[in-house]
Amino acid sequence: MDGIACSTDRRLLDDWQRDFPVTARPFALLGEALGIGEDEVIARLSFMQGAGRVSRLGATIAPNTISASTLAAVAAPPNRIEEVAALIGTQPGVNHNYQREDFWNLWFVATGPDRAHVDETLACIEKATGLRVLDLRLVRPFNVDLGFRMNGPRQLNPPRPADRSVLLDGDRDLLQILARGMPLAKRPYAEIGLQLGLGEAVVIDRINVLQQAGIISRLGVIVRHRALGWSANAMVVWDLPQAQIGTAGPALAALDGVTLAYERRPVPGVWPYRLYNMVHARTRSGAQTVIDAASALPELAGARSKVLFSSRCFKQTGALIARSDGRAA
């Protein structure tokens, strides 16, 4: 195998970032589509995961449906960057932790089974670091799919309301396994069932129900964008009146090159920005082209903005959903 230079690997990464088969032998179906054997599909995915190109095979969960999360930031003194990043990363609920080019230079996502757990995580970080934490809670998402196609146009998947009425006891534990990563085995859903004391058919049925309800927003290969060449990662924040967010957000999300877009609560007197978007590009100049196109959108005319390029990734993993994972609530 020669990594992403191989067309088969490229198809694995492009075609199966979503809509992964929910059937007893999913890798056999992938093999039929790719013209290779089931064992080779598993071997290729295992290789790419070991090489750091694939984070995991699993699910992304619609934000704040079955669990809680927030984007947060601290302003670490330059001589404390590594120390503070390490303290943040020790929290089990922190699933993303990046350094960005700004006074507020360490950005992370805190997750947990409920809002109280997230609040506790933020309080622990403030106490451990002695630094103020900005809590930038999600108001509404416009695009949170975050797929990275290497061939062809991207697929825009606007979020849809999730139906929480379908949730059953035990679904949280199932979603935790899917968020952290499915086993790369011939019968992955059977193995998940063994962990949960459920039959394979029950696991498959629950995943289908949770997908149809919009609680699982994507099931498939979750890639590490930097390892695949998207090394220019920028978060752009926009200072707009709340009344304009409803039109500006969808316009921004639809722009080619924008990989995430959402509204968050500002922090009065400190952080006025309500609208956020992410740009992932292969080069800094390529990212800047997308940012310039965003600035030219009529819906963003005259809006004050700030661009925060990412310089280091300290942590990237699945969200903390179940109380039994890592620490008590």
DRENVO-277204 format. One line per 10 residues: for each residue x, y, z of N, C-alpha, C. Coordinates in Angstrom, 3 decimals, m for minus. Each point is the difference from the previous one (the first is absolute). Layout:
BEGIN
X,Y,Z,X,Y,Z,X,Y,Z; ...
end
This chain:
BEGIN
0.852,m1.199,0.000,m0.852,1.199,0.000,0.883,1.243,0.000; m0.446,1.014,m0.739,0.800,1.217,m0.066,m0.796,1.198,0.479; m0.833,m0.199,1.029,m0.725,1.107,0.602,m0.968,0.633,m0.966; m0.168,1.332,0.089,m1.002,0.664,m0.804,0.412,0.126,m1.459; 1.243,m0.372,m0.344,0.377,m0.042,m1.411,m0.728,m1.130,m0.708; m0.510,m0.970,0.741,m0.695,m1.148,m0.566,m1.458,0.358,m0.240; m0.506,m0.263,m1.199,m1.375,0.366,m0.331,m1.005,m0.737,0.871; 0.314,m1.234,0.391,m0.914,m0.745,0.868,m0.117,0.677,1.359; 1.135,0.419,0.556,m0.032,0.701,1.276,m0.760,1.320,m0.120; 0.204,0.691,m1.107,m0.712,1.258,m0.198,m1.506,m0.241,m0.031
m0.426,m1.051,m0.664,m1.432,m0.296,m0.043,m0.509,m0.384,1.378; 0.789,m0.739,0.747,m0.412,m0.337,1.368,m0.244,1.257,0.820; 0.894,0.971,m0.141,m0.110,1.221,0.785,m1.056,0.949,m0.551; m0.182,0.037,m1.299,m0.966,0.913,m0.603,m1.430,m0.526,0.082; m0.173,m1.265,m0.323,m1.346,m0.539,m0.177,m0.662,m0.441,1.287; 0.775,m0.169,1.075,m0.571,m0.590,1.213,0.187,0.883,1.226; 0.093,1.321,m0.220,0.014,0.910,1.139,m1.410,0.166,0.584; m0.984,m0.447,m0.716,m1.383,m0.028,0.476,m0.697,m1.178,m0.660; m1.186,m0.310,0.504,m0.808,m1.097,m0.560,0.720,m1.338,0.077; 0.781,m0.217,1.065,0.651,m1.285,0.192,m1.076,m1.071,0.185
0.165,m1.181,m0.617,m1.059,m1.020,0.057,m0.293,m0.457,1.428; m1.263,m0.066,0.319,m0.435,m0.520,1.299,m0.617,m1.362,m0.259; 0.880,m0.962,m0.159,m0.369,m1.373,m0.299,1.039,m0.909,0.628; m0.301,m1.276,0.085,0.845,m0.914,0.775,1.450,m0.002,m0.470; 0.233,0.032,m1.317,1.370,m0.058,m0.541,0.258,1.239,m0.848; 0.135,1.183,0.605,0.124,1.229,m0.788,1.257,0.057,m0.852; 1.105,m0.581,0.478,1.244,0.084,m0.770,m0.050,m0.874,m1.249; m0.838,m1.023,0.029,m0.196,m0.806,m1.204,m0.682,0.826,m1.081; m0.965,0.839,0.402,m0.665,0.867,m0.974,0.970,1.025,m0.563; 0.855,0.569,0.859,1.007,0.935,m0.499,0.932,m0.699,m0.979
0.380,m1.223,0.317,0.882,m0.752,m0.878,m0.620,m0.247,m1.366; m1.293,m0.327,m0.026,m0.678,m0.201,m1.282,0.027,1.277,m0.834; m0.224,1.140,0.657,0.001,1.278,m0.723,1.383,0.358,m0.515; 1.036,m0.414,0.718,1.370,0.365,m0.352,0.715,m1.068,m0.823; m0.591,m1.175,m0.101,0.629,m1.085,m0.743,1.134,m0.673,0.749; m0.080,0.016,1.332,1.015,m0.667,0.819,m0.706,m0.835,1.062; 0.755,m0.786,0.730,m0.584,m0.863,1.009,m0.295,0.721,1.306; m0.865,m0.609,0.797,m0.376,0.545,1.305,1.222,0.192,0.903; 0.890,m1.004,0.027,1.191,0.097,0.846,0.893,1.158,m0.427; 0.075,0.236,m1.311,0.860,1.091,m0.474,m0.578,1.360,0.370
m1.325,0.134,m0.039,m0.622,1.260,0.427,0.386,0.304,1.442; m0.148,m0.994,0.871,0.332,0.185,1.416,1.479,0.318,0.160; 0.842,m0.706,m0.752,1.446,0.232,0.103,0.359,1.409,m0.446; m0.612,0.479,m1.074,0.297,1.345,m0.491,m0.431,1.068,1.010; m1.196,m0.159,0.563,m0.458,0.963,0.998,0.871,m0.045,1.250; 0.392,m1.194,0.413,0.882,m0.136,1.165,1.339,0.677,m0.251; 0.538,m0.184,m1.204,1.276,0.619,m0.356,m0.107,1.521,0.044; m1.069,0.532,m0.601,m0.146,1.455,m0.047,m0.278,0.582,1.378; m0.664,m0.767,0.849,m0.190,0.470,1.373,1.333,0.009,0.738; 0.789,m1.043,m0.159,1.306,m0.050,0.630,0.941,1.065,m0.507
m0.164,0.375,m1.276,0.851,1.031,m0.595,m0.472,1.413,0.322; m1.129,0.116,0.700,m0.488,1.312,0.406,m0.856,0.702,m1.026; m0.356,m0.685,m1.094,m0.853,0.631,m1.008,m1.476,m0.099,0.363; m0.355,m1.049,0.699,m1.374,m0.219,0.454,m0.022,0.110,1.518; m0.894,0.821,0.511,m0.161,0.121,1.441,m0.723,m1.221,0.560; m1.114,m0.358,m0.638,m0.785,m1.140,0.437,m1.086,m0.259,m1.031; m0.621,m1.122,0.111,m1.215,m0.311,m0.746,m1.134,0.072,1.013; m0.888,0.945,m0.166,m1.015,0.146,1.021,m1.013,1.066,m0.346; m0.625,0.539,1.045,m1.114,0.917,m0.181,0.330,1.391,0.511; m0.603,0.992,m0.636,m0.084,1.328,0.587,m1.443,0.173,0.452
m0.154,0.576,1.176,m1.311,0.123,0.619,m0.477,1.443,m0.132; m1.256,0.182,m0.336,m0.551,1.353,m0.108,0.255,0.754,1.306; 0.531,1.212,m0.087,0.412,0.706,1.224,m1.158,0.265,0.946; 0.301,m0.223,1.288,m0.931,0.336,1.084,m1.359,m0.689,m0.146; 0.019,m1.244,m0.493,m1.228,m0.785,m0.046,m0.029,m0.998,1.153; 0.971,m0.919,0.018,0.056,m0.979,1.079,1.082,0.344,1.019; 0.811,0.973,m0.316,1.076,0.420,0.899,0.153,1.514,m0.129; 1.002,0.541,0.686,0.226,1.446,m0.019,1.422,0.293,m0.464; 0.180,1.178,m0.562,1.345,0.398,m0.430,0.064,1.516,m0.095; 1.209,0.511,m0.013,0.205,1.418,m0.239,1.386,0.219,m0.581
0.161,1.062,m0.752,1.312,0.461,m0.435,0.528,0.947,1.067; 1.267,m0.127,0.318,0.587,0.829,1.058,1.401,0.434,m0.408; 0.483,1.033,0.665,1.332,0.520,m0.315,0.638,0.589,1.245; 1.324,m0.048,0.034,0.775,0.683,1.031,1.127,0.776,m0.680; 0.488,1.007,0.692,1.151,0.779,m0.472,1.204,m0.419,0.833; 0.785,m0.921,m0.520,1.162,m0.510,0.735,1.227,0.854,m0.304; 0.768,0.374,1.001,1.270,0.694,m0.269,0.872,m0.858,m0.918; 0.758,0.620,m0.886,0.805,m0.773,m0.960,0.897,m1.051,0.640; 0.529,0.285,1.190,0.896,m0.965,0.636,m0.746,m1.115,0.734; m1.354,0.029,m0.073,m0.786,m1.038,0.674,m0.877,m0.800,m0.968
0.194,0.191,m1.299,m0.883,m0.641,m0.981,m0.070,m1.518,0.211; 1.149,m0.661,0.020,0.011,m1.459,0.119,m0.571,m0.447,1.345; 0.367,0.715,1.055,m0.493,m0.355,1.335,m1.522,0.098,0.065; m0.548,1.123,m0.466,m1.442,0.207,0.078,m0.728,m0.969,m0.930; 0.541,m0.218,m1.189,m0.629,m0.954,m0.927,m0.059,m1.393,0.615; 1.060,m0.387,0.697,0.023,m1.313,0.651,m1.037,m0.081,1.113; m0.150,1.066,0.776,m0.999,0.015,1.063,m1.414,m0.097,m0.577; m0.233,0.701,m1.098,m1.307,m0.078,m0.654,m0.244,m1.412,m0.528; 1.016,m0.574,m0.626,m0.147,m1.313,m0.616,m0.220,m1.127,0.977; 0.348,0.181,1.264,m0.204,m1.068,0.978,m1.472,m0.177,0.354
m0.832,0.979,m0.299,m1.423,m0.124,0.292,m0.644,m0.976,m0.989; m0.640,m1.075,0.489,m0.585,m0.992,m0.915,m1.038,0.584,m0.946; m0.697,1.070,0.435,m1.031,0.582,m0.848,0.522,0.879,m1.116; 1.273,0.342,0.013,0.570,0.823,m1.074,0.336,m0.911,m1.171; m0.654,0.238,m1.130,0.256,m0.881,m1.142,0.719,0.685,m1.159; 0.120,1.312,0.023,0.822,0.726,m0.966,0.746,1.096,0.759; 1.264,0.194,m0.361,0.818,0.990,0.700,1.032,0.532,m0.991; m0.153,1.268,m0.401,0.847,0.602,m1.031,0.632,1.295,0.500; 1.195,0.269,m0.485,0.595,1.324,0.154,m0.323,0.813,m1.248; m0.458,1.250,0.187,m0.333,0.869,m1.119,0.724,1.341,0.155
0.149,0.690,m1.098,0.750,1.245,m0.048,m0.872,1.161,0.479; m0.010,0.204,1.304,m0.783,1.081,0.576,0.417,0.167,1.455; m0.406,1.120,0.622,0.198,0.152,1.438,m0.665,m1.156,0.741; m1.246,m0.334,m0.392,m0.668,m1.204,0.496,0.538,m1.150,m0.840; 1.023,m0.659,0.501,0.820,m0.850,m0.872,m0.200,m1.502,0.155; m0.688,m0.459,1.025,m0.299,m1.422,0.140,m1.511,m0.185,m0.041; m0.456,m0.738,m0.994,m1.422,m0.213,m0.239,m0.309,m1.484,0.143; m1.072,m0.296,0.722,m0.328,m1.408,0.220,m1.512,m0.179,0.072; m0.417,m1.233,m0.198,m1.414,m0.363,0.129,m0.136,m0.869,1.236; m0.878,0.412,0.908,m0.280,m0.774,1.202,m1.335,m0.711,m0.179
m0.020,m1.304,0.218,m1.194,m0.813,m0.187,m0.311,m0.761,1.281; m1.225,m0.473,0.102,m0.390,m0.782,1.160,m1.434,m0.464,m0.108; m0.421,m0.874,0.904,m1.367,m0.535,m0.065,m1.073,1.043,0.265; 0.350,1.103,0.660,m0.967,1.067,0.256,0.762,1.308,0.214; m0.758,1.088,0.086,0.622,1.317,0.111,0.773,0.151,1.303; m0.489,m0.635,1.079,0.715,0.089,1.272,1.401,m0.581,m0.123; 0.140,m1.074,m0.750,1.307,m0.627,m0.207,0.928,0.934,m0.762; m0.531,0.660,m1.032,0.801,0.957,m0.772,0.427,1.165,0.887; m0.930,0.512,0.797,0.333,1.101,0.910,1.112,m0.403,0.967; m0.076,m1.244,0.496,1.032,m0.483,0.915,1.355,m0.076,m0.692
0.004,m0.436,m1.249,1.245,m0.067,m0.759,0.619,1.386,m0.153; m0.809,0.976,m0.370,0.510,1.365,m0.161,0.523,0.552,1.323; m0.717,m0.287,1.083,0.444,0.475,1.315,1.326,m0.647,0.393; 0.158,m1.290,m0.294,1.263,m0.690,0.301,1.153,0.611,m0.779; m0.248,0.358,m1.258,1.047,0.595,m0.830,0.370,1.383,0.533; m0.984,0.789,0.364,0.302,1.313,0.580,0.836,m0.128,1.268; m0.369,m0.953,0.857,0.723,m0.183,1.256,1.413,m0.501,m0.253; 0.158,m0.955,m0.923,1.310,m0.601,m0.246,0.962,0.972,m0.681; m0.537,0.851,m0.877,0.866,0.894,m0.780,0.101,1.400,0.597; m0.975,0.401,0.802,m0.042,1.370,0.497,m0.383,1.001,m1.066
m0.620,m0.471,m1.100,m0.343,0.859,m1.128,m1.509,0.050,m0.190; m0.490,1.125,m0.492,m1.417,0.114,m0.315,m0.327,m0.867,m1.211; m1.145,m0.657,0.065,m0.478,m0.823,m1.112,m1.208,0.687,m0.634; 0.075,0.246,m1.301,m1.162,0.490,m0.733,m0.902,m1.178,m0.332; m1.248,0.059,0.393,m0.991,m1.043,m0.268,m0.896,0.489,m1.126; 0.180,m0.556,m1.191,m0.666,0.489,m1.213,m1.024,m1.035,m0.456; m1.145,0.042,0.628,m1.000,m1.049,m0.211,m0.652,0.090,m1.371; m0.313,m1.163,m0.542,m0.666,m0.081,m1.298,m1.428,0.525,0.105; m0.381,0.836,m0.971,m1.383,0.462,m0.116,m0.714,m0.788,m1.079; 0.594,m0.037,m1.206,m0.581,m0.809,m1.080,1.079,m0.321,m1.021
m0.036,m1.225,m0.505,0.957,m0.398,m1.038,m0.579,0.244,m1.394; 0.876,0.316,m0.942,m0.383,0.125,m1.398,0.637,m1.091,m0.858; 1.165,m0.452,0.400,0.653,m1.151,m0.627,1.033,m0.518,0.980; m0.190,m1.224,0.490,0.952,m0.586,0.950,0.421,m1.391,m0.448; m0.083,m0.260,m1.295,0.277,m1.345,m0.505,1.486,m0.319,m0.011; 0.819,0.936,m0.459,1.461,m0.104,m0.005,0.517,m1.239,m0.727; m0.386,m0.152,m1.261,0.594,m1.022,m0.843,1.098,0.613,m0.845; 0.940,m0.846,m0.456,1.134,0.489,m0.793,0.144,m0.849,m1.254; m0.689,0.396,m1.053,0.125,m0.726,m1.259,1.300,0.383,m0.692; 0.673,m1.033,m0.538,1.224,0.248,m0.755,m0.261,0.066,m1.493
m1.136,m0.536,m0.447,m0.365,0.022,m1.415,m1.452,0.450,m0.110; m0.261,0.943,m0.912,m1.365,0.417,m0.236,m0.465,1.059,0.984; m1.203,0.532,m0.242,m0.522,1.067,0.853,m0.385,m0.532,1.372; 0.035,0.892,0.982,m0.405,m0.403,1.334,m1.508,m0.211,0.042; m0.441,m0.729,1.003,m1.419,m0.245,0.210,m0.456,0.818,1.194; m0.894,0.972,m0.254,m0.502,0.838,1.080,m1.176,m0.696,0.653; 0.083,m0.194,1.309,m1.044,m0.676,0.745,m0.471,0.901,1.136; m0.943,0.908,m0.281,m0.490,0.882,1.065,m0.596,m0.810,1.144; 0.213,0.427,1.231,m0.549,m0.754,1.132,m1.522,0.020,m0.016; m0.584,m1.080,0.511,m1.451,m0.064,0.117,m0.359,m0.263,1.455
m1.190,0.389,0.416,m0.381,m0.215,1.400,0.060,m1.475,0.371; 0.515,m0.273,1.183,0.089,m1.379,0.481,m1.238,m0.348,0.818; m0.472,m1.222,m0.187,m1.174,m0.498,0.718,0.461,m0.810,1.203; 0.000,0.628,1.161,0.469,m0.662,1.219,m1.000,m1.009,0.546; m1.222,0.008,m0.529,m1.019,m0.902,0.539,0.314,m1.470,m0.252; 0.919,m0.282,m0.924,0.312,m1.399,m0.320,0.991,m0.614,0.982; 0.617,0.808,0.865,1.078,m0.484,0.861,m0.503,m1.026,1.007; 0.792,m1.050,0.171,m0.286,m1.052,0.961,1.155,m0.115,0.985; m0.258,m0.627,1.133,1.077,m0.311,0.936,1.057,m0.824,m0.727; 1.232,0.368,0.166,1.092,m0.710,m0.661,0.508,0.675,m1.258
m0.797,0.898,m0.583,0.448,0.670,m1.223,1.225,0.875,0.254; 0.081,0.602,1.167,1.142,0.855,0.299,1.303,m0.801,m0.036; m0.015,m1.209,0.550,1.209,m0.828,m0.010,0.359,m0.427,m1.419; m1.013,m0.298,m0.799,0.241,m0.350,m1.401,0.610,1.182,m0.743; m0.553,1.179,0.210,0.518,1.186,m0.679,1.419,0.328,0.447; 0.312,m0.282,1.267,1.366,0.238,0.465,0.995,m0.876,m0.755; m0.339,m1.270,m0.194,0.890,m0.893,m0.751,0.156,0.500,m1.436; m1.098,0.389,m0.611,0.059,0.466,m1.389,0.793,1.298,m0.117; m0.120,0.885,0.995,0.732,1.268,m0.050,1.493,m0.207,0.189; 0.394,m0.955,0.833,1.415,m0.238,0.262,0.655,m0.885,m1.062
m0.826,m0.770,m0.745,0.562,m0.790,m1.083,m0.464,m1.441,0.010; m0.523,m0.460,m1.134,m0.463,m1.373,m0.142,1.176,m0.952,m0.153; m0.171,m1.260,0.399,1.060,m0.984,m0.235,0.151,m0.299,m1.485; 1.233,m0.126,m0.455,0.265,m0.381,m1.391,0.038,m1.525,m0.052; m1.174,m0.586,m0.052,m0.174,m1.452,0.014,m1.074,m0.364,m1.016; m0.033,m1.271,m0.409,m0.946,m0.414,m1.033,m1.442,0.242,0.415; m0.290,m0.181,1.262,m1.359,0.234,0.499,0.062,1.050,1.125; 0.225,1.268,m0.364,0.213,1.020,1.035,m1.213,0.202,0.908; m1.198,m0.138,m0.563,m1.185,0.240,0.824,m0.214,m1.145,0.985; 0.424,m1.195,m0.367,m0.054,m1.119,0.946,0.967,0.242,1.150
1.187,0.517,m0.318,0.974,0.281,1.058,m0.485,1.114,0.925; m0.648,1.009,m0.578,m0.581,1.049,0.837,m1.072,m0.597,0.906; m0.799,m0.899,m0.567,m1.026,m0.658,0.793,0.566,m0.773,1.171; 1.134,m0.661,m0.201,0.636,m0.735,1.095,0.399,0.943,1.134; 0.461,1.192,m0.352,0.375,0.979,1.032,m1.204,0.481,0.800; m1.168,0.015,m0.652,m1.192,0.579,0.617,m0.990,m1.046,0.499; 0.289,m1.269,m0.269,m0.949,m1.047,0.369,m1.228,m0.021,m0.891; 0.186,0.365,m1.273,m1.093,0.045,m0.962,0.302,m0.885,m1.193; m1.024,m0.450,m0.681,0.192,m0.758,m1.222,0.361,0.902,m1.159; 0.639,m0.581,m0.997,0.408,0.763,m1.184,m1.190,0.685,m0.659
m1.113,m0.704,m0.135,m1.174,0.560,m0.669,m0.546,1.201,0.758; 0.065,m0.042,1.331,m0.475,1.120,0.810,0.882,1.224,m0.221; 1.312,m0.204,m0.017,0.934,1.108,m0.238,m0.263,0.629,m1.360; m0.153,m0.816,m1.019,m0.259,0.506,m1.343,m1.305,0.782,m0.037; m1.034,m0.529,0.641,m1.290,0.682,0.022,0.100,1.349,0.698; 0.690,0.046,1.148,0.098,1.260,0.738,0.794,1.043,m0.789; 1.056,m0.416,m0.679,0.771,0.954,m0.800,m0.870,0.565,m1.117; m0.775,m0.846,m0.664,m0.888,0.481,m1.060,m1.016,1.003,0.547; m0.578,m0.308,1.154,m0.978,0.903,0.605,0.651,1.346,0.345; 1.193,m0.052,0.587,0.679,1.230,0.424,0.452,0.838,m1.201
0.346,m0.657,m1.102,0.319,0.744,m1.214,m1.238,0.674,m0.577; m1.076,m0.757,m0.098,m1.230,0.550,m0.570,m0.533,1.154,0.838; 0.255,m0.046,1.311,m0.464,1.067,0.891,0.906,1.222,m0.029; 1.136,m0.083,m0.693,0.920,1.135,m0.076,0.903,0.142,1.201; m0.016,m0.982,0.909,0.892,0.056,1.159,1.413,m0.374,m0.420; 0.152,m1.027,m0.816,1.268,m0.268,m0.680,m0.020,0.819,m1.282; 0.867,1.013,m0.083,m0.006,0.863,m1.177,0.870,m0.552,m1.127; 0.970,m0.820,0.350,0.861,m0.606,m1.033,0.630,m1.263,0.563; 0.024,m1.056,m0.794,0.647,m1.249,0.370,0.949,m0.386,m1.122; 1.293,m0.095,0.326,0.947,m0.352,m1.039,1.434,0.242,0.428
0.875,0.118,m0.983,1.424,0.215,0.240,0.220,1.461,0.391; 0.630,0.210,1.132,0.317,1.344,0.474,1.502,0.200,m0.162; 0.366,0.904,m0.883,1.398,0.148,m0.401,0.692,1.069,0.835; 1.322,m0.051,m0.009,0.826,1.070,0.582,0.429,0.892,m1.159; m0.622,1.178,m0.057,0.155,0.852,m1.179,1.430,0.439,m0.223; 0.763,0.245,1.065,1.384,0.442,m0.187,0.837,m1.078,m0.682; m0.195,m1.241,0.413,0.777,m1.099,m0.581,m0.350,m0.224,m1.463; m1.181,0.455,m0.424,m0.422,m0.180,m1.387,0.272,1.235,m0.854; 0.696,0.987,0.573,0.418,1.138,m0.809,m0.726,1.294,0.266; m1.073,m0.026,0.819,m0.695,1.241,0.337,0.694,0.631,1.204
1.161,0.547,m0.224,0.835,0.485,1.106,m0.305,1.443,0.389; m0.748,0.725,m0.829,m0.354,1.383,0.309,m1.412,0.019,0.564; m0.083,0.178,1.304,m1.263,m0.091,0.732,m0.244,1.355,0.652; m1.088,0.657,m0.368,m0.290,1.326,0.551,m1.421,0.063,0.528; m0.140,0.590,1.164,m1.314,0.333,0.532,m0.216,1.480,m0.234; m1.119,0.340,m0.607,m0.334,1.394,m0.269,m1.221,0.355,0.830; 0.073,1.111,0.713,m1.111,0.442,0.833,m0.489,1.349,m0.505; m1.330,0.189,0.056,m0.637,1.166,m0.602,m0.852,0.707,1.041; 0.144,1.302,0.058,m0.768,0.827,0.931,m1.201,0.560,m0.756; m1.147,m0.636,0.194,m1.229,0.386,m0.682,m1.128,0.152,1.013
m0.957,0.885,m0.266,m1.197,0.036,0.844,m0.730,m1.337,m0.074; m0.594,m0.410,1.098,m0.657,m1.297,0.036,m1.071,m0.129,m1.081; m0.659,1.097,m0.326,m1.076,m0.039,m0.989,0.495,m0.388,m1.393; 1.299,0.187,m0.267,0.539,m0.326,m1.321,0.549,m1.426,m0.086; 0.135,m0.671,1.123,0.619,m1.322,0.007,m0.813,m1.008,m0.811; m1.317,0.118,0.058,m0.854,m0.970,m0.674,0.172,m0.049,m1.506; 0.412,1.106,m0.612,0.263,0.003,m1.444,1.487,m0.174,m0.294; 0.851,0.572,0.846,1.443,m0.102,m0.247,0.512,m1.414,0.234; m0.525,m0.692,1.006,0.483,m1.341,0.317,m0.152,m0.987,m1.142; m1.198,m0.157,m0.567,m0.152,m0.922,m1.127,0.819,0.396,m1.226
0.131,1.299,m0.266,0.806,0.443,m1.143,1.459,m0.381,0.202; 0.480,0.159,1.211,1.380,m0.366,0.309,0.203,m1.504,m0.098; m0.947,m0.776,0.523,0.109,m1.457,m0.018,0.025,m0.551,m1.420; m0.687,0.680,m0.919,m0.087,m0.485,m1.378,1.228,0.338,m0.835; 0.888,0.839,0.529,1.167,0.433,m0.767,1.003,m1.145,m0.133; 0.450,m0.261,m1.204,0.973,m1.067,m0.233,1.287,0.294,0.771; 0.470,m0.969,0.766,1.204,0.175,0.807,m0.282,0.218,1.465; m1.246,0.342,0.332,m0.406,0.131,1.406,m0.436,m1.373,0.494; 0.646,m0.488,1.041,m0.270,m1.357,0.471,m0.903,m0.058,1.222; m0.110,1.085,0.734,m0.899,0.083,1.144,m0.554,1.416,0.072
m1.226,0.141,0.480,m0.556,1.333,0.225,m1.056,m0.112,1.096; 0.061,0.916,0.964,m0.953,m0.043,1.096,m0.028,1.329,0.739; m1.071,0.210,0.764,m0.141,1.175,0.862,0.300,m0.405,1.437; 0.745,0.861,0.716,0.306,m0.227,1.411,m0.278,1.272,0.806; m0.155,m0.206,1.298,m0.230,1.147,0.876,1.271,0.832,0.125; m0.123,1.315,m0.074,1.170,0.858,0.257,0.250,0.117,1.501; 1.140,0.581,0.341,0.305,0.332,1.394,0.080,1.520,0.063; m1.014,0.649,0.568,m0.047,1.469,m0.022,1.265,0.634,0.564; 0.494,0.973,m0.739,1.162,0.743,0.429,1.325,m0.690,m0.252; m0.037,m1.256,m0.438,1.236,m0.766,m0.210,0.056,m0.593,m1.401
m1.077,m0.639,m0.409,m0.010,m0.740,m1.272,m1.365,0.231,m0.654; m0.101,0.949,m0.925,m1.305,0.386,m0.546,m0.509,m0.896,m1.130; 0.792,m0.946,m0.454,m0.295,m0.730,m1.231,m1.081,m1.058,0.201; m0.969,m0.007,m0.912,m1.110,m0.949,0.067,0.067,m1.089,m1.074; 0.470,0.358,m1.182,0.009,m0.929,m1.127,1.409,m0.526,m0.219; 0.116,m1.324,m0.157,1.290,m0.667,m0.160,m0.022,m0.836,m1.263; 1.154,m0.108,m0.627,0.150,m1.029,m1.028,1.427,m0.525,0.005; 0.136,m1.219,m0.467,1.313,m0.623,m0.144,0.339,m0.122,m1.477; 1.265,0.180,m0.293,0.531,m0.215,m1.347,1.162,m0.974,0.126; m0.047,m1.074,m0.759,1.112,m0.955,m0.070,0.488,m0.024,m1.448
1.245,0.346,m0.198,0.569,0.055,m1.346,1.385,m0.631,0.016; 0.527,m0.247,m1.185,1.325,m0.623,m0.104,1.118,1.017,0.242; m0.273,1.273,m0.274,1.010,1.039,0.210,m0.648,1.202,0.673; 0.833,0.803,0.623,m0.513,1.214,0.650,m0.597,0.940,m1.033; 0.620,0.095,m1.156,m0.547,0.878,m1.038,m1.350,m0.525,m0.496; m0.133,m1.330,m0.065,m1.282,m0.576,m0.390,m1.080,0.305,1.015; 0.345,m0.060,1.277,m0.958,0.353,1.046,m0.379,1.470,m0.100; 0.996,0.849,m0.268,m0.276,1.429,m0.095,m0.941,0.307,m1.158; 0.091,m0.763,m1.090,m0.906,0.196,m1.132,m1.441,m0.242,0.428; m0.210,m1.044,0.800,m1.348,m0.297,0.496,m0.471,1.105,0.942
0.891,0.463,0.869,m0.350,1.056,0.948,m0.371,1.296,m0.738; 0.754,0.303,m1.058,m0.306,1.197,m0.803,m1.371,m0.143,m0.661; m0.314,m1.208,m0.474,m1.308,m0.221,m0.621,m1.118,0.158,1.029; 0.262,m0.451,1.229,m1.002,0.172,1.058,m0.214,1.473,0.297; 1.077,0.754,0.068,m0.109,1.437,0.284,m0.792,0.732,m1.075; 0.012,m0.554,m1.226,m0.705,0.640,m1.111,m1.483,m0.363,m0.059; m0.453,m0.899,0.858,m1.421,m0.358,m0.009,m0.840,1.211,0.391; m1.084,0.274,m0.709,m0.858,1.146,0.366,m0.513,m0.090,1.430; m0.250,m1.230,0.461,m0.535,m0.181,1.350,1.011,0.367,1.090; 1.284,0.099,m0.371,1.043,0.340,0.964,0.613,1.379,m0.263
m0.648,0.759,m0.863,0.535,1.313,m0.380,0.193,0.880,1.239; 1.221,0.510,0.167,0.308,0.919,1.078,0.215,m0.636,1.357; m0.086,m1.319,0.065,0.156,m0.671,1.299,1.462,m0.023,0.423; 0.244,0.322,1.260,1.349,m0.123,0.547,0.300,m1.475,0.227; 1.221,m0.417,m0.340,0.344,m1.413,0.127,1.415,m0.152,0.528; 0.299,m1.210,0.423,1.338,m0.347,0.465,0.303,m1.401,m0.505; 1.230,m0.212,m0.466,0.433,m1.298,m0.516,1.013,m0.594,0.965; m0.258,m1.209,0.460,0.889,m0.684,0.938,0.491,m1.290,m0.644; 1.195,0.043,m0.566,0.576,m1.211,m0.581,0.472,m0.928,1.117; m0.170,m1.280,m0.233,0.475,m1.002,0.949,1.472,m0.285,m0.261
0.778,m0.105,1.084,1.418,m0.305,m0.147,0.365,m1.379,0.540; m0.767,m0.517,0.977,0.289,m1.324,0.556,m1.276,m0.676,0.470; m0.036,m1.298,m0.168,m1.089,m0.805,0.541,0.555,m0.806,1.170; m0.568,0.189,1.177,0.450,m0.725,1.182,m0.857,m1.229,0.296; m1.259,0.016,m0.440,m0.883,m1.132,0.296,m1.141,m0.031,m0.999; m0.345,m1.198,m0.463,m1.148,m0.182,m0.881,m0.533,m1.400,0.217; m1.204,m0.101,0.549,m0.590,m1.306,0.273,m1.512,0.139,m0.024; m0.715,m1.085,0.315,m1.453,0.046,0.023,m0.520,0.665,1.263; m1.269,0.394,m0.036,m0.617,0.703,1.113,m0.266,m0.935,1.178; m0.062,0.593,1.180,m0.387,m0.732,1.214,m1.513,0.103,0.135
m0.662,m1.151,m0.002,m1.462,m0.037,0.011,m0.530,m0.707,1.237; 0.564,m1.169,0.318,m0.526,m0.831,1.074,0.720,0.269,1.308; m0.743,0.019,1.087,0.575,0.239,1.310,1.043,m1.039,0.378; m0.158,m1.209,m0.499,0.932,m1.075,0.360,1.338,0.131,m0.684; 0.124,0.966,m0.937,1.238,0.140,m0.760,0.891,1.043,0.656; 1.000,m0.433,0.731,1.048,0.922,0.440,m0.185,0.545,1.389; m1.187,0.526,0.338,m0.175,0.609,1.302,m1.484,0.094,0.313; m0.318,0.154,1.253,m1.394,0.085,0.387,m0.554,1.388,m0.286; m1.302,0.045,m0.196,m0.641,1.291,m0.228,m0.263,0.684,1.325
end
